Amino acid sequence: MGDPRGFLTHDRVLPGRRPVPVRLRDWREVYEDFPAEALRQQASRCMDCGIPFCNNGCPLGNLIPDWNDLVHRGAWRDAIDRLHATNNFPEFTGKLCPAPCEEACVLGINEPPVTIKQVEAEIIDRAWAEGWVAPQPPAAATGASVAVVGSGPAGLAAAQQLTRAGHAVTVFERADRLGGLLRYGIPEFKMEKRHLDRRLDQMRAEGTRFRTGVEAGVDVTGAELRSGHDALVLAGGAAAWRDLPIPGRDLAGVHQAMEYLPWANRVQQGDLAEPPITAAGKDVVIIGGGDTGADCLGTAHRQGAARVVQFEIMPRPPDSRPGANPWPTWPVVYRVSSAHEEGGEREFAINTVAFIGDGSGNLAGLQTVRVEQTLADGRMGFEPVPGSEQEWPARLVLLALGFTGPEPGPLLDQLGVEMTERGNVARDRRWETSAPGVYVCGDMGRGQSLIVWAIAEGRACAAAVDAGLGGAGDLPAPVSPTSMPLA
């Protein structure tokens, strides 16, 4: 610990966000630069606890006190080595992870926690700027080959680890570009795609092969994948979205969030000038109060929506931890993202019961009712509040209700893998499915989760695959298939 009084001397400080009127004119990331001295002070707030709960709060087991101390002492090169020891893609987590490590920070018991996520982001940004991030090709080839289906964070993490272990790895991606949700789900203002592209360049230089526009199960069959490779890793994510089957669902103007967000990203990639689904000039309602809903909100602002309202069926969370939600568990509290800061209205404890048409098949609005949360026989429910019915104008409704599991499709049928009761691909303690030599990691096996869990599962799955192929067995496995978060 470089400064034993750092947590007493300095308050928690985060980088400022660019002014709302400025950032709404472009799609660049919202945060301003953070001075190096300010970051050094923030790193000094780390108490180097005897039991660093932050490490356990992070599924990757990031060596957080180590690199906080190194940043405070100005040893940036050593800091990135410590960071890369546990995390393949700290620029992804440093921008997109909700930072369960911070909520597990011991300082957070009675003070604002250490700004772990910002320190992480600054370490990797410095490393790229200094040229310290270089390809790490394997010392020797093993002669074994592995196919990875899906190029999201889990698939990329597994592929990079297996390539570095000497296996010949090919990643299959059905989209025209790599990255999965990192490419087409995460808006540019949360993570500019240059961060993704330079990691992909590093992986290519290490020897990982990528095949885009190839849908596993259609363009290449499950049998072909198995016969052409010694192991197969399923990392296709949980892309089956939750729907809202209520009257008027088929009206034009009601779309899933993941039908809407990719078009905005394609505009930023230069594929087209205007998206076919746009919020420009419209009254917009977003149903769902999570991160995907906030992504839709920020996108709608930049497209010039006339009005945006975001619905959440749950009641408004408290401003601080309730007694039943103690440290170090993830606090269910009221949060304001950069998109919420930019405008829009938020409505809690509200349920949509019908979409209203204009008589010609187009959306004109929706009907809602206020609800009260109930608990009976251990099951949560919602009861409508009499007399609280209301109509809202809307020409665009975006459903951001989460995901139920992997998309059903020919690949899973061809492989004959067993599924869990929750609709995910079943796996054993070695990350292997019911089909020998076929492994699964990330949301496809865990269900919808955080990016940090996807990377951790990709790394751990790679270790299992390497062991199954007779590798040296020295790849790290930060989590098990049954690991659970602090929640």
N, C-alpha and C positions, 0 to 999 in steps of 0.2 A: 504494500500500500504506500504509494508515493507521498500522500499527504494525509496523515491520520486525522486531521481536522477539516478535510475538504467538505464533508457532508454537513459540517457546522458552519462553514464559512460561505458556501455558495448555495444559492437557491436553484431549483430545477429551471432550466431555460431551454426552449426549443427554437429552431430557426423560424423566422417570420415567414408568413405566407405573402406572396405578391398581392398587391391591392386587388380587390375583386373586380373593379372596372377594367383593370389592365389585363388580368388573366383570363377574363371572359372573352377577350378578343383573339385569343390563340388557344392552342391545345398543349402548350408546354407544361412541364411539371410546375406545381403551384408554389413550391418552397424556394425561398431565397437562399443564397450562400450563407454558410455558417462560419464565422471567423475561427481560425485555428486555435487562438488563445481561449475563446469561449468554449470550444470543444474540450480543450485540455482541462479547463476548470470543471466541466461537467464530468469528465472521466475521473477527476480527483474525488468526486462525491462517493465513489464506490468504496465500501468499507472493508473489502477483502474478508468477508465473513468466514468464520470457522467452518460453517456449513453453508455454502453458497446455494441457497434455494433457487436462485435465478437459473443455475445450471439445470436443475431438475424441472423448472418451469419450461425450459426449452427442450423440445423433443430431440433436437440435434445434440444436446449436451454441450453447447457452445462454452468455451473456456472464458467466460465473460470477465471475471475479476482479473485474469491474466492480461487480456488485451486492453482492459480499462487502464491498468497500471502502466502498460507499455505506451499507450497514447499519452498519458499524463507525463511520462518521462521523455516523450518525443521519439521513441523507438518504433517508428511506423513500419519499417520493414519486418521487424520481429512480430509486430501486431498482426500483419496480414498473414504471416505464416501460421500463427495461432488460430486465426479465424478460418483460414482455408483447411486447417487440420480437421475441422468438424463440419464445414459447410461448403458445398461446391459452388453455391450461387448467393453469396451474401448481399449482392446488389439487388436481388429479387426480394429476399426477406427484409432487407433494410428499408425497402420502399413499400412492401405489400403486407408484411406480417403484422397482425395486431399486437404483437409483442407480449405474449404470456410471460416471458422472462421478466418484464418490468413489473407486472402485477405480483410476481413471486419474489421481488426484491425485498430483502429484509428491511431496508430503509423505508419501504412503503408501508410498514406497519403503522407508523405514526407521522411520516413525512412523505412528500412527493418522491417517487422512486427515481433511481438513476436513469438518465436518458440513454439506455442501452442501445435501442434501435438506431438512434442518430449516430452514436459512436461507431456502430457497425457500418452504417452507410458511408460515413466519412473515411473509414479505414479503406474500404474497397475502392472508393472514388480516388483516393490518394494513390492506391496501388496501381490502378489503371493509368493514372496521369504520369506516374513515375516509370511505367514500363515494367513493373514487377510481376504482372500477370502474363505468364508465358505458357505455351503448350507443354504438356508433360507426356510425351509419347512413351509407350512401354519399353522396357529394356529388352524384352524378348517376347516373341509370339508363342502362345500356348498351342496353337493349332485348332482350338475349339471356336465355334461360332455361336453367336447369340442374336436372336431377333427380338427387338423391343417394339411393341405396338403402342404408339402414343408418344408425342413429343412435348407433353406438359412437364411440369417440374419433377414429377416422380420418374417419368420415363427418361428425361435428360440426366437426372442424377444417377439412375441405375446404369445408363449407357456410358456415362463418363467414368464411373468407377470400374466397370467391366472392361472398357477399352484400356484403361491404365493398368489393369491387371494382365493385359496381354491377349485378351480374347478379341476375335473379329466381330464387331458389333454393327448391326444395321438397324436403324430406327425407321419404322414405317409410320407415315402420317397421312391421313386422308385429305387434309386441307392442302391448299396450294402453297402454304408457307408453314414453317415450323414454329412451335411454341405453345400450341393448344390455347388454353384460356389466357396465357400470358400474351399471346399475339392478338387474339380476336375478342377476348372477353374483358381484359383490363384496359380501361381508357388510357389514351396517351398522357393525359394530365396527371395520372397516378404513376405511370412508369413509361418513359419514352422508350420506344422499341430499339433504339440504338444499344441499350444495355443488353437486351436479348441477343441482338445480332452479333455483338462482339464475342459473347460467350459461345455462340454457335460456331463462329470462325475458329475459336480456340479448340473446340471439340473436333472440327474437321481436320485441323492441323495435327491433332493427336491420333487421328485414324478412324474416328467414328464415321460411318457412312449413313447418309440420310436419303430416304426415298419419299418425296412428297407426292400428293395426288394419288396415293395408293391406299385404297380402303381394304383393310384386312378382313377376309371373309367374303369379299366380292372380287377385287382385282387380283388378290392372291388368297388362296384358300387356307383354312387352318391346317389341312393335311400337308400342303406345300410348305407352310412355315415350319411345321414340325419335322418334315423329312429333310428340309434344306438347312436346318440348324440343329445344334446340339442342345439348345435350351431356348425357351420362348418366355418372354416376360410381358405380361398384360399390364399396361399402364394407361388405359384409355380414358380414365376419369369417370366421373358420375355425371353424365350429360343428359340423363333422362329428367327433364324438368317437371316440376309439380304444376298441375293445371288447376283451373278454377271452373268446374263444370256447372255453371249457373245459367239461367235464361239469358239469351243474347250473346252467348260466348262466340257465336259464329259471325257476329257483325264485323264488318270491315273497320279496322282501327283498333282492334284488340290484339295485342301481340305479346309473345313471350319476350323477356328481357334479352335472351340470347338470340332472338330474331332481330332485335333492334341494335344492340351494341356492336356486333361485328361490322355492320355497314359503316358506322362512324369511324371505326378503325381502318376500314378499307379506303375511306376517303383520305385519311391521313397517310396511307401507304401510296396514294396516288393512283388507285385503281379506277376511281370515278370522281366526278366533280360534286355530285349531290347524292345523298343516300336515298334509296327508294322508300325508306321509313324514316320520317323526320318529325321533330317536334316544332319546327319553325312556325311561329304564328298561332300555335294551337293551345287550347286548354288541355293539360296533360295530367293524368292521374297515375301514380305509381303504386301498385299494390304489393307491399312487402317492405319491411323497414330495415333490412340488413345491408351488407356491403354492396350486393348487386343492385339493390334499390338506390343506394347512394351513387353508384356508378351511372345509373340511368339519370339521376337527378342532375349531376354535373354535366352529362352529355346534353340533356335537354336545355340547360342554361346556355351552353355554347352554341346550340343550334337556333336559339332565339325563341324559345317557347313564350307564349303570352302569359301563362300561369301554370305553375306546377304544384300539385298536392301529393303528398306521400302518405299512404295509409299503412297502419300497423294494427293488427288485431289484438296484440298484447297491450296491457296498460302502460302508461309512461313509466319508465324505470326511475328509481330514486336518484338523487344527485350524488349520493355517497353510499358506500357499502351498507347494506342492512345487516343486522346481527346474525341472520341465518346464512350469510354469504361471507364467511371470514377469510382473512388472509391465510394461506397464499392461493386460494382458489380464484378463478377468473371472476372479477366483479361484474355483476349485471347492473350497470349504472347508465344514466343518461349520457349519451355521447354526441358530440357535434363534429362531423367530418368537414373537410374543406368544402364539399358540395353543399352541405347544409348552410355553411357560412355564406354561401353565394346567393341564397334566397330560397324561395319556395315555402310551402306550409307543411307542417307535420300534424297528422291527426292520429291519435292513439285510441285503443279500445273501440275500434270501428270495423264493421264487417260489410263487405259488398254482397248484396243478395241478388242483383240483376243488372244487366247492361241494357241501356235504353237505345233504341234505334230511331232514325229520323224518317222512317217509312220507306226508304229506298235501299235498305241493307247496310247503311253506314251508321257508325256509332255517333250518338248525340250526347250521351251522359250515362250516369249509373245511379242506382238506388242503394242506399246504405242504411244500416241500423247500428246504434251504439250497443256495446255488449259489456257484460260483467263477467269476469273470470270466476269459474267455479271449480271445486275439487270434490269429487265423490268417488269413493272406493279406490282412491289412489290415482284416479284419472282426471286430467285437467279438461275442462270444457268451457263453453261460453254460452251465456244466456242473454237473449236480446232484451234491451231496456224498452219497456212499452212507451210509445209516444215519441221515440227518438228517430223515427224514419226521416230520411232526407234524400234529396236529389242533387246531384252534382253535374255541372256541364263538363263534357270531355269529348274531344275528337280523337284523342290517342290515349289508350290505356296500356300500361306495361306491367306484365306479371313477373314479379321478382320474388317468387315463393320458394325458392330453393330447388334442390334436386333430390330425386328418390333413389338413384343408383345408376349403374351403367345402362346405356341404351341397349334394348334387346336388338339382336341382329344375328345374321348368319354365322359370325365367327364363334360366338359362344355355343351355338348349337353344333357347329362342326367339331368343336373341341370336346364337347360333351362334359363341360365342367359343371360341378354342382354349385348351387346357389344357396345363400343363407336365407333365413326367414325374412330378413330385411331387404332382400333383393340384390345383395352384393355377391361377388364371386367368392366362394368359400376357399379357405386356405388352411394349411396346417402350421405347425410351429416353425417349419422350415420355409415358409412363404410359398409352398407348393400347392397347387390346386389338386383336384381329384384326378386330373390327367397328368401322368408322370412326365416330368421334364417341362411342365408348364407352370410358371410362377405368376403371382399377381401382387401388385403394390399400388399405393396411392388410393385415391378415392374409389377406384374400381373394386378394391377389396375392403377398405375401411368405411366407405360412404363419404358423403360431402364433408370436407374438413378444411384445415388451414394449409397454406402453402408450406409452412415449416414442417408440418406432418408429412406432406407429400415428398419433400426432399429427404427427410429422415427415413421414410419407408423405402424410397428408391435406393438409398445407401445400404440399408439393412438387407433388402432383397438382393442387391448385387452381391453382398457377402455370402448369402445362402447359395446363389447361383454359382459363384466362384468355387465354393466348397464342393458343390455337387459335381462340378466339372474337374475336380481334383486339383484345384488351385492351391496356392500357398496358405490360404486361410487367414491372411493378415488384413483383410478388408474390414473396416469398422462396421458394427451393427448397433447403431444407437438406440433402436427400439425393437420390440418384438411385435408379432402380429396381434397380440392381445394387449399391448400397452394402451393405457388410457390417460387422457390429459388431466391436469389439476382443475377439475370443474365439478 
